[in-house]
Amino acid sequence: MMKNYLLAPGPTPVPERVAAILGMPIPHHRTPGFEKVFSEVRAGLKWVFQTEQEVIMLTCTGTGAMEAAVSNLFKRGQKVITVNTGKFGERWTKVAQSYELAVLEIKLPPGLPFDPAILEEVCAANPDAEAILFQASETSTGSRMPVSDIVGLAKKYKMLSVCDAITALGVFDLPMDAWGIDVLITGSQKAMMIPPGLAFIALSETAWKKTAESDLPKFYFNLAKEKKAHLTNQTAWTPAISLIMGLHESLKMMKEEGLEKLFKRHELLALATRNAVKALGLDVLSAKSPSPAVTAVLVPPSVKEGKKIPKLMRDKYGVTIAGGQDELEGKIFRLSHFGYCSYFDITTGISCLELVLAELGHPVNFGAGVGAVLKTFADDEIKSGGLKI
Ligand SMILES: *Cc1c(COP(=O)(O)O)cnc(C)c1O
């Protein structure tokens, strides 16, 4: 018997309450019962997105919503700026290129804090660009991006800010309306705590206006058509009924916790993870701008084959984390700590890491990492008066 633990940055674990609903018999979508669920989900999504705008639900993964953003916002041949600090930034470039837009890519080495001055230079030299396409959290490097600075630059140069927040929304604060983010995107299998298959996209007033002028080809992903349907609690095509029912429950859980506490929990879990790997003598890749969603850890020189760390953790102990992608393969591994994740998911992940590091030749003082996790949590509890020792 092997018990499995999921500590990867998507799919993330599905709470028991949600899983129970996913297993229920399927209702028809054009019924008053489902329409009620749909309308409550619409309200819940507005709450997590912190917007008055309609949040459109698409039946696809996050990449589908990225593609929908591109195909619905722009006209043939228009110029856009993409920010590539990793695999998902590169995806923006590829999506925009596949629609034959004129793409100006800012490509930076992974793991460095993003310097908005570089972006400002590109904006100033290309005032005809329509938009800046970027991530809020670059999952491939565990890096948090300075979203409000990027949105500020987009405003200054009259460009749209198009933000892939797929490992950011519901993890840390991204108030769409207050910051004036034009397009905000997430996917179901990340902080929304349901299986893959739904993507979410919200557009500002300005962005909706752009969709009316867009002449790029589209059929399935027609955001204006979806918005019209959503307003009457319908979808243009058959919705992912079970996932929307699951989302109804996971949004309830998020509401019960409240956004402020939810953001704090993620900060704390991330801090505990960083403290633990440091206590084990390892370094964090994006140490100066770490994401609260996922921690990318550099494989230490003592471990010859870095790819073996996630492999052994999964195959021998049932703990699934993520490795590095492309040029980071074998050089980093990534521990996720968002969504349905608590203190003891972190202690489990770190204890498994200790065993595996030792097996692969890294000197480990057993318990050092786990101790650092517990100390982080205890310090926080003591600070807030929840623990008196
Ligand atoms: C997971 C993820 C995506 C979407 O990937 P899908 O496989 O399409 O769900 C996009 N951007 C970021 C930052 C992600 O973490």
The ligand as an SDF file (V2000), in Angstrom:
LIG
                    3D

 15 15  0  0  0  0  0  0  0  0999 V2000
   -0.6410   25.7620  -15.1070 C   0  0  0  0  0  0  0  0  0  0  0  0
   -0.3090   27.0650  -15.7490 C   0  0  0  0  0  0  0  0  0  0  0  0
   -0.8280   27.4220  -17.0150 C   0  0  0  0  0  0  0  0  0  0  0  0
   -1.8120   26.5870  -17.7840 C   0  0  0  0  0  0  0  0  0  0  0  0
   -1.4560   25.3480  -18.1000 O   0  0  0  0  0  0  0  0  0  0  0  0
   -2.6050   24.3100  -18.5380 P   0  0  0  0  0  0  0  0  0  0  0  0
   -1.8130   23.0590  -18.7040 O   0  0  0  0  0  0  0  0  0  0  0  0
   -3.1950   24.7990  -19.7860 O   0  0  0  0  0  0  0  0  0  0  0  0
   -3.5930   24.2720  -17.4300 O   0  0  0  0  0  0  0  0  0  0  0  0
   -0.5070   28.6610  -17.5300 C   0  0  0  0  0  0  0  0  0  0  0  0
    0.2430   29.5330  -16.8580 N   0  0  0  0  0  0  0  0  0  0  0  0
    0.7410   29.2580  -15.6370 C   0  0  0  0  0  0  0  0  0  0  0  0
    1.5550   30.3020  -14.9370 C   0  0  0  0  0  0  0  0  0  0  0  0
    0.4940   28.0270  -15.0430 C   0  0  0  0  0  0  0  0  0  0  0  0
    0.9830   27.7390  -13.8290 O   0  0  0  0  0  0  0  0  0  0  0  0
  1  2  1  0
  2  3  1  0
  2 14  2  0
  3  4  1  0
  3 10  2  0
  4  5  1  0
  5  6  1  0
  6  7  2  0
  6  8  1  0
  6  9  1  0
 10 11  1  0
 11 12  2  0
 12 13  1  0
 12 14  1  0
 14 15  1  0
M  END
$$$$
